[in-house]
C-alpha cells in the first residue's frame, strides 16, 4: 500500500480530531449490492412513509458515483453528542415532555457542516483534487458508508453503533476525488441482545435490522404532517420531538463519554424537561423564539403543538384541561383534531360539554370525525 496515502489518511484523522470529530475513517465510493437491494426493498414496502425524497433520489443514495461521478473515496466522520443524563429519566414524568437528546442543543447541521468544510478545505490544500461535503441533507447513505469505513456497525435498531461512542454520533461525509485506502468494517457486535427491539413503544421494528418508519416515534413527531394514527398515539407517551428509547438502552453506550460532546450540543436548560402545560400555550411567535437555533423549529408550530397535545392526552392529568380546551378553536385543523383526542382522554365531562357546540360549527371533515370517534 502506498505509504504517502497512509500518511495522508493519518493526517486527515488528526485534523478531523482537531475539528471536533470523535471518529474518522475511509469508505470506498460504493454501496454494496446487498445494501442497495435492502434499501430498494424498504422503499417498495412503503416503509419510508411520507419521506418521498428517499424514493425520488434512490439511485443517488445507492451509488455515490451517481451523485458525483468523480468521487473515489468517502471520508466518513462522526461527532459525539453523548448525553450527560439518562434519556429515559422522564419516561414516567407525565407533567413533562421529552425532546430527543440531539435536539436539546443547537442544530447539529451547522456545527458539523462547518467542521466538514474546514476539513475538506484543508485536504484540498494538502493534496489537491475536488471535494463535496454532506450532512444529512443530500442523498447519501451515511450509515452504510460509515459501516463500510469501520466507524461502527448498523445495529438492530438500524443506527450506527460505535465501540467507543455507543449510539450517539452525528455522521458527516466528505466525497473526495482522492483515491484513499479504505478502513476495515468491524462486523456486527449486537449478538443476542434485543434491547432496542423490546423497548420500542410503537413496535416500529418488524424484525431485527428493519425499521418501519411509519410506526417510528421520531418519524411520527417530525416528518409526518397530518394527524398521528390513533393506534400509535398511546405509545408516543410524552415524546414530543423524536425518540431515543432504542438508542438509550443499547449496552454499548456504557463506553460513550459525554465529555467528548461538543459544547454546541449541550442541552439548553429550558429544553431538558419542559412542562407540557407551558408548551401548550405557545403561539407561532413564541414557538419560534423558544426554538430559535434548534432543529425542533423545522416542524413548525402546528405539528409541534399536535405532538404536545398527544403527550397531554397520555398524561392522564385533568389539570391540563384548560389549555387543551383553548386549542379546540385553533386555526390549524391538525391542532384542533389532536386537542379533541387529548381532552377526551383527560377530562370526559369537559369533552362532553364542548362537543355539541364545537362539532356543529366544525367545517373540516377530519376534525369532525375526531369528535365522532368518541
N, C-alpha and C positions, 0 to 999 in steps of 0.2 A: 504494500500500500504506500502511496506517495507520502513521504514524511512531511512535505510542505503542507499538504492538505490536512494531515492530522494536526499539525501545529496551528493551522488556521481555525479548525474546529475548536481546539482547546482555547484559543484566543477569543473566539465567539462566546464560548461558555463563560469565560472570565468576565468579558464585557457585559454579558447578559446579567450576571450576578450583580455587577455594579449598577445596573439599571433597575434592580429590584426584583428580578425574576428568580424564583426558587429553583426552577429546573429548566434545562435546555438540552435538546437532543435533535439529531438529524433524521429525517424520514426520506425515503425515496419519493420521487414525484409521481406516485402511482397509488391507487387504491386497489387492493386485491380483488380479483373477480368474485370471490365468495362474499366479500363485504358489499360490493356493488349489487350483487344478486339479493342479499338480505335487505338492502335498502329499497330495492325495487319491489320486493315482496311486501315490505312495510307500507309503501305507498299504495300498492294495489289493494291492500286490505283496508285502506282508508284510515289507518291509524294515526295519520298526521292531522286529522280533523280539518279545521279551517286554515291551516298553515299552507295556503296554496303555493307560496313561494318555494316550498320544499319540492313540489312536483314540477313547477314551471321551469326550474333550472336544475333538474335532477341530473342531467348529463354532465354539467359542470362540477357537481358535487362528486359524481362517480369517477371522474377523471380530471385531475388537476391540469393536465395539458389542454383540456377543452376550455378551461377558464383562461389559461395563459400558455400558449404553445411553447414559449421559451424556457419555462420552468424546468430545472434539472434536479433540484433538491428543495426540501421544505424544512426550514428551521422551526421546530415546534418548541414553544415556551409556555411555562406555567407560572403564574403569580399567586402566591398563597393568600387566601382570605380566611384562614382557620380562626374560628370564633374563640373568644376567651371564656365564654359561658356555655351552658348546655342548651342547645337549640330546642330541646324538648321540655325545658323547665316550665313553660307556660301552658303546657298541654291541658291542664285541668284548671287553669285560671280563667274562669268563664267571663269575668268582667273585662278581661284584657284580650287584645288581638295579637296575632303572631304575624310578623313580617319576615320573609326569608332572610337568612344571615347575609347573603350577598347584597341585599337591597337596603340594609340599615345604615350604610355609609354613603360615600359619594359614588356616583355612577362609574363603574369599572371601565366602561368603554374608553373614556377619556384618558384615564391613567395608563391603562395597558397599551392603548394605541400610541400614546405619546412615547412611551418607552420603546415600543417596537420601531417607531420611525427613527428614533435616535440610534438604536442598534443597527437598523438597516442602513442608515446613512454612514455610520462608522464602517460597516462591512464594505460598502462601495468604495470608500476612501482607501481601505486597506487592500482590496482585491479587485476593484473594478466590477464590471458586469451590471446587470439590472436586477431590481428587486421590486416586490409588491408586498404590502402588509395587510393583514386581515384580522379583525376581532369580531367574530360572531355576527357580522352584518353582510357577509358575502357567501356564495355557495361553496363553502369549504367544509369537508368532513373532518373537523378538528379532532374529534375523539378517535376516529380510525387512524388518522395520521399520528396522533400522539402515541397510540398503542404501537404503531409500526416503528416509531422512533425509539421506543423503550422508556417513555416517561412514566408509563404505568400500563394498566390493562383495563378494558371495559368490564366493569363488574356486572353482577346480576341485575343491578339497577340501571344498567346501560351507561353509567357515567364512568369517567376515568378514576381509577383508584391508584394512588401512589404509595409505595412502601414507606416513604418518609413524610408525606404530606396528607395522607388519607384521601378524603373525597373533596378537599377544599382547594381547588385550583381553578383560576381563570385561565383559559387557554388562548393563545395567540399564535399566529403563523406568519412567517416570512417566506414567501416564494422567491427563490433566487435562481438566476441563470448559472450560478457556480455549481460545479459538479463536486459535491462533498461526500465523504464516506458516511454511510448511514449507521445509526445505532442498532443495537440488538434488542428485539422485542423481549419483554420479561416473561411472557406467558401468563396464564391465568392462575391467580392465587386466592380465589374465593373458596375453594374446597367445598365442603358440605354445608357451609353457612348459608342460611336463607333469611337472615335477619331483615334485610331490606325488603324482601318479598312479603314477609309476615307482617311488617309494621304498616304497610300502605293502607290508609283508611278507606280508600275508594277502590281497592283491588285493581290497580292500573297495570299490573304485570300479569299477562295471560300465561306466561311461562318465564323461567329464568332467562335473562338476557333479552327479554322482549318487553317493550313498553307500548301500551295503547294510550297515546296522548289524550284521547277523548275522555279518559277517566282520570287523568293525572291532575292533581290539585294545582300544580304550577300552571299547566295549560289552561285549566278552567278559570283561574283567577287573573290570568294575564292575557292570554291570547284569545280566549273565547269571548265573543262580542255580545251575544244575546243572553236570554235567561239561562241560568245554570239548570241542567236537568234535575227534576225533583228527586230522583232516586240517588243522586250523588250529594245532595245538599247536607244531609246529616253527617256524612263522612268528612266534609270540609272542616267541621268543628269551628275553631276560632282562627283558622288561616285566612288572611285577607289579601295577601300578596305572596304567591309562591309557597313552597313547602320544602322542608329539609328533612322530613322524617326518615326517608330511605337512606339519606346520606349520614344523618346523625347517628344511626345505630350501627354503622359499619365498624367492625372491630379494628380495622387498620387506622382509624382516626386516633387511636391512643398514641401514635407516633407523631401526629401533627402538633406543631408548636405555634400558638397564637403570636408569639414574639416575632415570628417570621412574616407576619401580616403587615402590609404597608399601612401607614397611618391613615391614608385616604379611605381605607376600608373599615376603619374602626367605627363601631356603631354610634350614631347620634343618640343622645340620651332620650330624646322625645320619640324615637322610633324603636326603642328597645322593648318597651312593654306598654304601648299606648292603650288608653282606656276606650272601650267601644263607645261609650256614651259621648265622649268628646269627638270621636271621628264621625259620628252620625250627623253632627251639626255642620259639617264642612260644606260651604258653597264652593263654586268654582274658583273664586279668587283665593279663598282660604286654603283650598286643596293645593293650588299652585304654589302658594307661599310656603306651606309646610313641606312640600316635597321638591322644592327647588334644588336642582343638582342631584336629585335621586332618581334611580331607574323607575321608581314607583310612578313617577309623573307620566310615563308613557301610556298607562292605561286610560288616562283621563278621569275626571271626577265621577262621571256617572257609573262606569264599570267598577270603580273603586268603592263607591257607596253601595252598589249592588253586593259586593263581597262583604262589606261590613254588616249589611243587613242580614246576610246569611249567618254570619257569626252571631249577630244579635238573636236571631231565631233559635240558634243552637245553644244559646246561653242559659235558657230557662229562667231569665231574670225579668219578672214583670216590671221592675223599676225602669226598664228601657222602653216601656210602652209609649211614653210621651214623645221622645224624639223619633221613634219609629212611626207613630201616628202622623206626625208632622210631615213625614216623607210620602204619605199616601197621596198628597197633592203635588208631588214633584213634577216638573215639566218632562222629565225623562220617563218613558214607559218602562224601561228596564228597572229603574229605581222603584217606580210605583209597584210593579209586579213583585219585586223582592220584599218590599215593605209589607204587602199583603201577607205573604208567606210568613214573614217574621212575626207580625202581630198575631196571626193565628196560632203560632207556637208558644208565645209568651203571655198572651192576655186574651183568652177567648171572649170574655164579656165585652172588652173594648172592640174586638173584631166584629162581633155581632152588632154592636151599636153603630159601627161605621158602615157596615156592608150595604144596607139598603140604599142610603143616600149616595154613597160613592159609586156603587155599581150602576145605578140608573143614569149617572152622569158620565160614565166612562165610555170613551169612543174607540179605544184601542181594543181589538178583539182578544189579543193575547192577555192583556191585563184583566179584561172582563172574565176570561176563562180562569185566571188565577183566583178571582173572587169565588167563582162557581166550583172550584176544586175542593172547597171545604164545606 
